[in-house]
């Protein structure tokens, strides 16, 4: 698996967008978000980011490069279990890129 490839690691329940955002903002410094038809949260890390959005799904998809799998695992650990619809193990290729 190429560490630079993009993957979908999990799906989160869109209904919990505000709660998910609140938790992420307490744990990460550089969080950007918006709600403009689609919901999106970006967690910035150096020159890259982890994306949580509804751009290609009805639910929130947790996406990023394989190199950030450890951070994604941490994100999923700090969220309420009831907010997580599905974890992909192994992660699914993000074919939207």
Order of alpha helices (4+ residues) and beta strands (2+ residues): beta-alpha-beta-beta-beta-beta-alpha-beta
